[in-house]
Amino acid sequence: MTNLLSFLLSLLQNYGYLALWITVFVAAVGLPIPITLVLLAAGAFAALGDFNIALLFIISFSALVCGDNVGYLIGRIWGSKALNRVEHSRRWNRLIPPKTIVHSRYYFRYLGGWAIFLSRFLFSALGGVINLLSGSELYPYRDFLLFDTSGEALGAIIPLLLGYIFGASWEAVGDVFGYCSFLILCLLVVILLVVRLIRNARSLKAENVANVSQPVEVQSNPTEASVITAAETSIRSTGNLPLL
């Protein structure tokens, strides 16, 4: 157990629900705090009778949503301005082309909902970064709030229930949960790369087919033009329509 986690657990035991709310809120804003382990330990303490599991869920859920909203607002106010400056700056355009920023906004609006939802409970370490990106990319707040609250409901109840069920073995459960999250993240990255490669291969194939078909059309045009020219010459010389 790390020194930071030991300190947070001592605060939880000494100051109770208030310490839990502040810790969860600060972690949701973006500070690197092992919030999943804290919630697992809180659930284990509830199994011993130190806390009420329902109150733990309400406090954790409210702190998570409030912290996420603060991170979103920071990205919305300052992050979006920074991206606009980068997009319209000649100095930064050499490193980051404006098309890259436009494409990132398009892809985030297309896949941002899944990123927000999964980072609430499955990839919690990425939650703070996703909040800042959501605000910086001007992701609609209504959609952000919908995916955020639904994901954070799972992000609060899953570790609390696991800690409550397994009790003293909450540390082992935390290790297993962390390994599973890492493996799932790697699997998703591989799937996205494979899908991207397949799309690029299909687009290249379509371009090759288009390039091959163009010379055939060009070659057919001179033949048609020669027939038309011969017909016109025959009409002018004889005055009669040519027989085909």
C-alpha positions as CSV (number, residue, x, y, z in Angstrom):
1,M,0.0,0.0,0.0
2,T,1.5,3.4,-1.0
3,N,2.0,6.3,1.4
4,L,-0.6,8.4,-0.5
5,L,-3.3,5.7,-0.2
6,S,-2.5,5.1,3.5
7,F,-2.9,8.9,4.1
8,L,-6.2,9.0,2.3
9,L,-7.5,6.0,4.2
10,S,-6.5,7.6,7.5
11,L,-8.4,10.7,6.5
12,L,-11.4,8.6,5.6
13,Q,-11.4,6.9,9.0
14,N,-10.8,10.1,11.0
15,Y,-13.1,12.5,9.1
16,G,-15.6,10.2,7.5
17,Y,-17.9,11.3,4.7
18,L,-16.5,14.8,4.4
19,A,-13.0,13.5,3.7
20,L,-14.5,11.0,1.2
21,W,-16.4,13.8,-0.7
22,I,-13.3,16.1,-0.9
23,T,-11.0,13.2,-2.0
24,V,-13.4,12.0,-4.7
25,F,-14.0,15.5,-5.9
26,V,-10.3,16.4,-6.2
27,A,-9.7,13.1,-8.0
28,A,-12.5,13.8,-10.5
29,V,-11.1,17.2,-11.3
30,G,-7.9,15.6,-12.5
31,L,-5.4,15.0,-9.7
32,P,-3.7,11.6,-9.8
33,I,-5.4,10.0,-6.8
34,P,-6.2,6.2,-6.7
35,I,-9.9,6.8,-6.3
36,T,-11.0,3.3,-7.2
37,L,-8.9,1.9,-4.3
38,V,-10.3,4.5,-1.9
39,L,-13.9,3.5,-2.9
40,L,-13.0,-0.2,-2.5
41,A,-11.7,0.5,1.0
42,A,-14.7,2.5,1.8
43,G,-17.0,-0.4,0.8
44,A,-14.9,-2.7,3.0
45,F,-15.3,-0.3,5.9
46,A,-19.0,-0.3,5.3
47,A,-19.1,-4.1,5.6
48,L,-17.5,-3.7,9.0
49,G,-20.2,-1.3,10.1
50,D,-18.2,1.9,10.0
51,F,-20.2,3.5,7.2
52,N,-23.5,3.3,5.5
53,I,-23.2,1.9,1.9
54,A,-26.1,4.0,0.6
55,L,-24.6,7.2,2.0
56,L,-21.3,6.3,0.5
57,F,-22.8,5.9,-2.9
58,I,-24.7,9.3,-2.7
59,I,-21.6,11.1,-1.5
60,S,-19.3,9.5,-4.0
61,F,-21.6,10.0,-7.0
62,S,-22.2,13.7,-6.2
63,A,-18.5,14.3,-5.7
64,L,-17.6,12.6,-9.0
65,V,-20.2,14.5,-11.0
66,C,-19.2,17.8,-9.5
67,G,-15.5,17.2,-10.2
68,D,-16.2,16.1,-13.7
69,N,-18.2,19.3,-14.4
70,V,-15.4,21.5,-13.0
71,G,-12.9,19.7,-15.4
72,Y,-15.3,20.2,-18.3
73,L,-15.7,23.9,-17.5
74,I,-12.0,24.4,-17.3
75,G,-11.6,22.9,-20.8
76,R,-14.5,24.8,-22.1
77,I,-13.3,28.2,-20.9
78,W,-9.5,28.0,-21.3
79,G,-8.9,24.8,-23.4
80,S,-11.1,25.9,-26.3
81,K,-9.4,29.3,-26.4
82,A,-6.0,27.6,-26.5
83,L,-7.1,25.3,-29.4
84,N,-8.4,28.3,-31.3
85,R,-5.1,30.1,-30.9
86,V,-3.2,27.0,-32.1
87,E,-5.6,26.7,-35.1
88,H,-5.1,30.3,-36.2
89,S,-1.5,30.7,-35.3
90,R,1.1,30.5,-38.1
91,R,3.8,29.4,-35.7
92,W,1.8,26.5,-34.3
93,N,0.4,25.5,-37.8
94,R,3.8,24.3,-38.7
95,L,3.6,21.7,-36.0
96,I,-0.2,21.1,-35.8
97,P,-2.0,21.7,-39.1
98,P,-5.5,23.2,-38.8
99,K,-7.0,20.1,-40.5
100,T,-5.7,18.0,-37.6
101,I,-7.7,20.1,-35.1
102,V,-10.8,19.9,-37.3
103,H,-10.5,16.1,-37.6
104,S,-9.9,15.7,-33.9
105,R,-13.1,17.7,-33.1
106,Y,-15.0,15.6,-35.7
107,Y,-13.8,12.3,-34.2
108,F,-14.4,13.4,-30.6
109,R,-18.0,14.4,-31.4
110,Y,-18.4,11.0,-33.1
111,L,-16.8,8.9,-30.4
112,G,-16.7,11.3,-27.4
113,G,-19.8,9.8,-25.8
114,W,-18.2,6.3,-25.5
115,A,-14.9,7.9,-24.2
116,I,-16.8,9.8,-21.5
117,F,-18.9,6.8,-20.5
118,L,-16.1,4.2,-20.3
119,S,-13.6,6.6,-18.6
120,R,-16.0,7.0,-15.7
121,F,-15.7,3.4,-14.4
122,L,-13.5,1.3,-16.6
123,F,-10.6,3.6,-17.4
124,S,-10.9,6.0,-14.5
125,A,-7.3,7.1,-14.8
126,L,-8.3,8.9,-18.0
127,G,-11.3,10.6,-16.6
128,G,-9.7,14.0,-15.9
129,V,-8.1,14.1,-19.4
130,I,-11.4,13.2,-21.1
131,N,-13.2,16.0,-19.1
132,L,-10.7,18.6,-20.3
133,L,-10.9,17.3,-23.9
134,S,-14.7,17.4,-23.8
135,G,-14.7,21.1,-22.8
136,S,-11.8,22.0,-25.2
137,E,-13.4,20.3,-28.2
138,L,-16.8,22.1,-27.4
139,Y,-18.6,18.8,-26.9
140,P,-22.3,19.5,-26.1
141,Y,-22.8,19.9,-22.4
142,R,-26.2,18.1,-22.4
143,D,-24.6,15.0,-24.0
144,F,-21.6,15.3,-21.7
145,L,-23.8,15.4,-18.6
146,L,-25.9,12.4,-19.8
147,F,-22.9,10.1,-20.4
148,D,-21.1,11.4,-17.3
149,T,-23.9,10.8,-14.8
150,S,-24.7,7.3,-16.3
151,G,-21.0,6.3,-16.2
152,E,-20.3,7.8,-12.8
153,A,-23.3,5.9,-11.3
154,L,-21.4,2.7,-12.3
155,G,-18.1,4.3,-11.3
156,A,-19.3,4.7,-7.8
157,I,-21.4,1.6,-7.2
158,I,-19.0,-1.0,-8.7
159,P,-16.0,-0.4,-6.4
160,L,-18.2,0.2,-3.3
161,L,-20.1,-3.1,-3.8
162,L,-16.9,-5.0,-4.6
163,G,-15.3,-3.7,-1.4
164,Y,-18.5,-4.4,0.6
165,I,-18.7,-8.0,-0.7
166,F,-15.0,-9.0,-0.5
167,G,-14.3,-7.1,2.7
168,A,-10.7,-7.5,3.8
169,S,-9.6,-8.7,0.4
170,W,-10.3,-5.3,-1.2
171,E,-6.6,-4.8,-2.1
172,A,-6.5,-8.0,-4.2
173,V,-9.7,-7.0,-5.9
174,G,-8.2,-3.6,-6.7
175,D,-5.2,-5.3,-8.3
176,V,-7.4,-7.6,-10.4
177,F,-9.7,-4.7,-11.4
178,G,-6.7,-2.6,-12.5
179,Y,-5.2,-5.4,-14.6
180,C,-8.6,-6.1,-16.3
181,S,-9.0,-2.4,-17.1
182,F,-5.5,-2.3,-18.7
183,L,-6.1,-5.4,-20.8
184,I,-9.5,-4.0,-22.0
185,L,-7.9,-0.7,-22.9
186,C,-5.2,-2.5,-24.9
187,L,-7.9,-4.6,-26.7
188,L,-9.9,-1.5,-27.6
189,V,-6.8,0.2,-29.0
190,V,-6.0,-2.8,-31.1
191,I,-9.5,-3.0,-32.4
192,L,-9.5,0.7,-33.4
193,L,-6.2,0.3,-35.2
194,V,-7.5,-2.7,-37.1
195,V,-10.6,-0.9,-38.1
196,R,-8.6,2.1,-39.2
197,L,-6.3,-0.1,-41.3
198,I,-9.2,-1.8,-43.0
199,R,-10.8,1.6,-43.9
200,N,-7.5,2.8,-45.3
201,A,-7.1,-0.3,-47.4
202,R,-10.6,0.0,-48.8
203,S,-10.1,3.7,-49.7
204,L,-6.8,2.8,-51.4
205,K,-8.5,0.0,-53.3
206,A,-11.3,2.3,-54.5
207,E,-8.7,4.9,-55.6
208,N,-6.8,2.3,-57.6
209,V,-10.0,1.1,-59.3
210,A,-10.9,4.7,-60.2
211,N,-7.4,5.3,-61.6
212,V,-7.5,2.1,-63.7
213,S,-10.9,2.9,-65.2
214,Q,-10.0,6.4,-66.3
215,P,-7.6,5.5,-69.2
216,V,-10.2,3.1,-70.7
217,E,-12.6,5.9,-71.0
218,V,-10.0,8.2,-72.5
219,Q,-9.1,5.6,-75.2
220,S,-12.7,5.1,-76.2
221,N,-13.2,8.8,-76.9
222,P,-10.8,9.1,-79.9
223,T,-12.5,6.2,-81.7
224,E,-15.9,7.8,-81.4
225,A,-14.5,11.1,-82.5
226,S,-12.9,9.5,-85.7
227,V,-16.3,7.9,-86.6
228,I,-18.1,11.2,-86.2
229,T,-15.4,13.0,-88.3
230,A,-15.6,10.4,-91.1
231,A,-19.4,10.8,-91.2
232,E,-19.2,14.5,-91.4
233,T,-16.6,14.3,-94.3
234,S,-18.9,11.9,-96.2
235,I,-21.9,14.2,-95.9
236,R,-20.0,17.2,-97.1
237,S,-18.5,15.4,-100.1
238,T,-21.5,13.5,-101.4
239,G,-24.4,15.2,-99.7
240,N,-25.8,11.8,-98.7
241,L,-25.9,10.2,-95.3
242,P,-23.3,7.5,-94.9
243,L,-24.4,3.9,-94.7
244,L,-23.4,2.2,-91.4
